Every structure is written in C-alpha cells, then in structure tokens.
C-alpha cells in the first residue's frame, strides 16, 4: 500500500485549528511543547503558540484531522478555560499523557526532565478539568501518584521543578504549580517519617482547585474586583471540589482537608468557614502557602508577576499573619537553599 502523500504548508499561528498536525523545530527549548510534531488537541495548545511568540508553523494536512480547505483563520485566540474544546470527550485512558511516564523513566538531563514532567502534568490537569468525571478523577490520581513518587525520590530534578517559572492564567497550570511546590514542602517536612501518605497528599495538592470547574470562567478570569455576588460564588469552590471527589469515591482524609481548607487563614480571614490557627490542618497550611506564592509569581493580564524572591519577601513582610511562620520559613528554603 503506497504511503500517503505529505501535504505540508506553512501557515500563520492565527490560522491554527484543533485537529491540525504541526511540525516544529526540534530541540527542547526552542518551543514550549513536549514534542516537535503533534496533532493539536485543544484550544489551549493554540493559545500556547501565541504565548510563545512563534509567528508561523508547518502543518501537514495529510496527517491532520481537518480538511485543507477548511483552514480558516482562528476567530478568537482567547478561549474559555473550563469548556471542553471542539466537542472532544476525554476518556480515562487519555487523561494521563504517556509523555509523563516517558519523562520520568528517561535518562535526559534533570532540567529537561523537569520541563517535560511539568508540561505533561499540565496537560493531564487540563484534560481532567475539561472532563472531571469520576473515572477521569481516578485516572488522574494515578498520574499524580506517579509524579509524587518521582519528586520524593529524585532530589536533583526536584530542584529544577521548584525553579521553573513558566506561569500563566490557566487554572490547570496553577494546579500543577501548587501541586509541585506543595509536595516539595511536604517532602522537606515529612520525608522519612513514614507517618504521612505522600501520594494522597499529592492528590489533594494537585486537585485543590478542582471545584473551580463549577465556577463560570468569567468570574475566575475577571480583571477587576469581584462583586459581592461573584465573590460568594467563588468562595464555594472548596466545597464544590470536595463534593466532586466524594462523588467519584476518590476523597481521602488528606485531600478533604486540603481542598476544603486551602483558603483558610491563620488570622481567621479566610474561607469558606473562617477557621483560624489550630483549627486549620497542617496539610491545608502547606497548600495555602504554595497557592499564594504561585498567585504572586503568575503573569496575569491585570498585574505583573513578581520574581520568586520578591514574592517571598512580600509574603514575609505583609502576609505572615496568613501563614504559620515555621512552614513559611521551610517553604522559602526550597528556593534559597
């Protein structure tokens, strides 16, 4: 049987569509993707082209799932982050990208391995938040367990994970950032004690914002101050996340306290319950520190991101009443040790 004739064209990024098979220059650091050749599976991947500064790309229409004459310009690059793209339905076996295991088992240098693990974890969280069914939550937890096991066992790559500063406004990227940073802090505090289920801790950390799938993205991405009504809706996401995990029969003691309490504050000004000090579980306190740090160091359309040291300084000088001091000091040592 003869091979299918290749139909490669160079097109501008604004004309990319889901289903196109793109060909990029090889090399880990020449673009923000895990592979140099792949089929675009979601609008988020198209958005990453805009964020990367790439102007044009090769598209092989013989390997695309879109007709060559249907490559009309992209109408809008900004997508609703919590909506399923193009009618695609993620199945459990698709939730964890195979690149995650490949990266963990590979012999590539630690910096490249860290980048690959983080990018594939982001893709995993993207797929889960687009289709948060019970079966998909269970599948994602297995991928999280694999990532947690690696972070706990590999100190060299972990140091690179702590210092990857690629941030954006998407909830799934934030989830991975907070998940990685929280596990690094938990590793520093608990490794070797044998008293803590690090896998379930990791699941709670990565899934801490799962409840945001129930919040309209116009509220999540709003540039100005939320109205009282919008804020009331936002403050329900911890309980919504716990309900999703419980409904999937995937909630544990660790994930329950993390998801429900990660916005509580030592001085009682947090939500949803306004508990304080000794009422807040240490696991939730760990997640809270990582959550605030990532918010400060993330690039948003309405604010500039802070460098890690500047964010730590701000947290120390102006927000320490929100956190437990010794936990914050241990968190800071992740970056300055």
C-alpha positions in Angstrom: 0.0 0.0 0.0 1.6 3.3 -1.1 2.3 5.9 1.6 0.0 8.9 1.9 1.4 11.9 0.1 2.6 14.6 2.5 0.8 18.0 2.2 2.9 20.4 4.2 2.1 24.1 4.3 3.5 27.0 6.3 0.6 28.9 8.0 0.4 31.7 10.4 -0.4 31.0 14.1 -3.7 32.9 13.9 -4.9 30.3 11.3 -4.3 27.2 13.5 -7.2 25.0 14.3 -7.8 22.0 16.6 -7.0 18.8 14.6 -4.0 20.3 12.6 -0.8 18.3 12.7 2.0 20.7 13.3 5.8 20.4 12.7 8.1 22.5 14.9 11.9 22.8 15.0 13.5 20.1 17.1 15.0 20.9 20.5 13.6 21.0 24.0 14.0 24.8 24.5 13.1 26.1 21.0 9.4 25.9 21.8 7.1 25.2 24.8 5.8 21.8 23.7 6.7 18.2 24.7 7.1 17.1 21.1 8.2 18.7 17.9 5.5 17.0 15.8 1.9 16.5 17.1 -1.8 16.9 16.4 -3.4 19.9 18.1 -5.9 18.6 20.6 -7.3 21.7 22.3 -7.6 25.5 22.0 -5.1 25.7 24.9 -2.4 24.3 22.7 -3.2 27.0 20.1 -3.0 29.6 22.9 0.5 28.4 23.8 1.7 29.3 20.3 0.6 32.9 20.8 2.2 33.0 24.3 5.5 31.6 22.9 5.9 34.3 20.2 6.0 31.8 17.4 4.7 33.5 14.2 4.2 30.6 11.8 4.4 26.9 11.7 4.4 24.0 9.3 1.2 22.0 9.1 1.0 18.5 7.5 -2.6 18.3 6.2 -2.2 14.6 5.2 -1.8 13.8 9.0 -4.4 16.4 10.2 -8.0 15.7 11.2 -9.2 18.8 9.3 -9.6 19.5 5.6 -7.0 21.6 3.9 -9.6 24.0 2.5 -11.2 24.3 6.0 -8.2 26.1 7.5 -10.0 29.4 8.0 -8.5 31.9 10.4 -9.0 31.4 14.1 -11.8 33.7 15.2 -10.7 34.2 18.7 -7.4 33.2 20.5 -8.8 33.6 24.0 -10.7 30.5 25.0 -13.0 29.6 27.9 -10.6 27.6 30.0 -13.2 25.4 31.6 -15.0 24.5 28.4 -14.4 21.3 26.5 -12.8 22.1 23.2 -14.3 21.1 19.9 -16.7 18.5 21.4 -13.8 16.3 22.4 -14.6 13.9 25.2 -11.6 12.7 27.3 -11.7 9.1 28.3 -9.9 7.8 31.4 -7.1 6.2 29.4 -6.4 9.5 27.8 -6.2 11.6 30.9 -2.6 10.9 31.8 -0.3 11.7 28.8 2.1 8.8 28.0 4.8 11.5 28.0 4.6 11.7 31.8 5.9 8.2 32.3 8.3 8.5 29.4 9.8 11.6 31.0 10.1 10.0 34.4 11.8 6.9 33.1 14.1 8.8 30.7 17.8 9.5 31.1 17.6 13.1 29.8 19.3 15.8 31.9 17.4 16.9 35.1 16.5 20.3 33.7 14.9 18.8 30.6 13.2 16.1 32.6 11.7 18.7 35.0 10.3 20.7 32.0 8.8 17.5 30.4 7.2 16.4 33.7 5.7 19.8 34.4 4.4 20.2 30.8 2.8 16.7 30.8 1.3 17.3 34.2 -0.3 20.5 33.0 -1.7 18.6 30.0 -3.1 16.0 32.5 -4.8 18.7 34.6 -6.1 20.4 31.5 -7.8 17.2 30.4 -9.2 16.5 33.8 -10.7 19.9 34.3 -12.3 19.8 30.9 -13.9 16.4 31.7 -14.0 15.9 35.5 -15.9 12.6 35.6 -15.4 10.1 38.4 -13.4 7.8 36.2 -11.2 10.6 35.0 -10.5 11.8 38.5 -9.5 8.2 39.4 -7.2 8.1 36.4 -5.6 11.5 37.1 -4.9 10.4 40.7 -2.8 7.6 39.3 -0.8 10.1 37.2 -0.4 12.3 40.3 0.8 9.3 42.3 3.5 8.6 39.7 4.6 12.3 39.8 4.7 12.4 43.6 6.7 9.2 43.8 9.3 10.7 41.4 9.5 14.0 43.3 10.0 12.3 46.6 12.8 10.0 45.2 14.7 12.4 42.9 16.3 15.4 44.6 18.2 16.6 41.6 15.2 17.0 39.2 13.1 18.3 42.1 15.4 21.3 42.5 14.7 22.2 38.8 10.9 21.8 39.3 11.0 24.3 42.1 12.6 27.0 39.9 10.6 26.6 36.6 9.0 30.0 36.3 6.6 29.4 33.5 3.3 30.8 34.7 0.0 31.7 33.0 -3.5 32.4 34.0 -5.0 28.9 33.4 -6.4 27.0 36.4 -4.7 23.7 35.3 -1.3 25.3 35.2 -1.8 26.9 38.6 -2.9 23.5 39.9 0.3 21.9 38.7 2.5 24.7 40.1 0.8 24.5 43.5 0.9 20.7 43.4 4.6 20.6 42.8 5.5 23.3 45.3 3.4 21.8 48.0 4.9 18.3 47.5 8.4 19.8 47.7 7.5 21.4 51.0 5.8 18.3 52.3 8.9 16.3 51.3 11.1 18.7 53.3 8.8 18.4 56.3 7.8 14.7 56.3 10.2 12.6 54.2 11.5 9.7 56.2 8.9 9.9 59.0 6.6 7.2 57.5 3.6 8.9 59.1 2.1 10.6 56.0 0.6 9.3 52.9 2.5 11.4 50.4 0.5 10.1 47.4 -2.8 11.2 48.8 -1.2 14.4 49.9 -0.1 15.0 46.3 -3.6 14.2 45.1 -5.0 16.9 47.4 -2.4 19.4 46.4 -2.9 18.9 42.6 -6.7 18.8 42.9 -7.1 21.6 45.4 -8.9 23.8 42.9 -11.0 21.1 41.3 -14.1 22.9 42.4 -13.4 25.8 40.1 -15.0 23.7 37.3 -18.3 24.8 38.8 -17.4 28.5 38.7 -18.1 30.4 35.5 -14.7 31.3 33.9 -15.9 35.0 33.5 -15.6 35.2 37.3 -12.3 33.3 37.5 -10.7 35.5 34.9 -12.3 38.8 35.8 -9.7 41.6 35.7 -11.3 43.9 38.2 -12.6 43.4 41.7 -15.3 40.7 42.1 -18.8 41.9 43.1 -20.2 40.6 46.4 -22.3 38.1 44.4 -19.4 36.9 42.3 -17.2 36.6 45.4 -19.9 34.5 47.1 -19.9 32.1 44.2 -16.1 31.9 44.1 -15.9 31.1 47.8 -18.0 27.9 47.2 -15.3 26.2 45.1 -13.6 24.4 48.0 -16.8 22.7 49.0 -17.6 22.0 45.3 -14.2 20.4 44.9 -14.7 18.1 47.9 -18.1 17.1 46.6 -16.6 16.1 43.2 -14.0 14.0 44.9 -16.6 12.4 47.2 -18.9 11.7 44.3 -16.1 10.0 42.5 -15.3 8.0 45.7 -11.8 9.4 45.5 -11.7 11.6 48.6 -9.4 10.8 51.4 -8.7 12.5 54.7 -5.7 14.2 53.2 -7.5 15.5 50.1 -10.5 16.5 52.1 -8.7 18.9 54.4 -6.6 20.3 51.6 -9.4 21.0 49.2 -11.7 22.4 51.9 -9.2 24.4 53.9 -6.6 25.7 51.5 -8.1 29.2 51.5 -8.4 29.4 55.3 -6.0 31.8 57.0 -4.3 31.8 60.4 -6.0 35.0 61.4 -9.5 33.7 60.6 -10.0 35.9 57.5 -10.1 33.0 55.0 -13.0 30.9 53.6 -15.2 29.0 53.4 -15.5 28.6 57.2 -13.3 31.4 58.6 -11.5 29.0 60.9 -8.1 30.0 62.3 -4.8 29.0 63.9 -5.0 25.5 65.4 -8.3 24.7 63.5 -6.5 24.6 60.2 -4.9 21.3 59.2 -1.1 21.4 58.5 -1.7 19.9 55.1 -4.0 22.8 54.2 -1.5 25.3 55.5 1.2 23.8 53.2 -1.1 24.2 50.2 -2.1 27.7 51.2 1.5 28.9 51.2 2.1 27.4 47.7 -1.2 28.8 46.5 -0.4 32.4 47.5 3.1 32.2 46.2 2.0 31.0 42.8 -0.6 33.7 42.5 2.0 36.3 43.2 4.5 34.9 40.7 2.0 34.3 37.9 1.6 36.6 34.9 -1.9 37.9 34.7 -3.4 40.4 32.2 -4.2 42.8 35.1 -1.0 42.5 37.1 2.8 41.9 36.6 4.3 38.8 38.1 6.8 39.0 40.9 10.1 37.2 40.9 10.3 34.4 43.4 12.5 36.2 45.9 10.3 39.4 45.7 7.2 37.3 46.3 8.7 35.6 49.3 9.7 39.0 50.7 6.2 40.3 50.3 4.7 37.2 51.9 7.2 37.6 54.9 6.7 41.4 55.3 3.0 41.9 54.6 1.2 38.5 54.8 2.8 36.4 57.5 -0.3 36.7 59.6 -1.9 34.4 57.0 0.6 31.6 57.4 2.3 29.5 60.1 5.8 31.0 60.4 7.8 27.8 60.6 6.1 26.4 57.5 6.7 29.6 55.6 10.4 29.6 56.6 10.7 26.0 55.3 8.9 26.9 52.1 11.4 29.8 51.5 14.3 27.4 51.9 13.1 25.5 48.9 14.3 28.4 46.7 17.3 29.7 48.6 18.9 26.6 50.0 
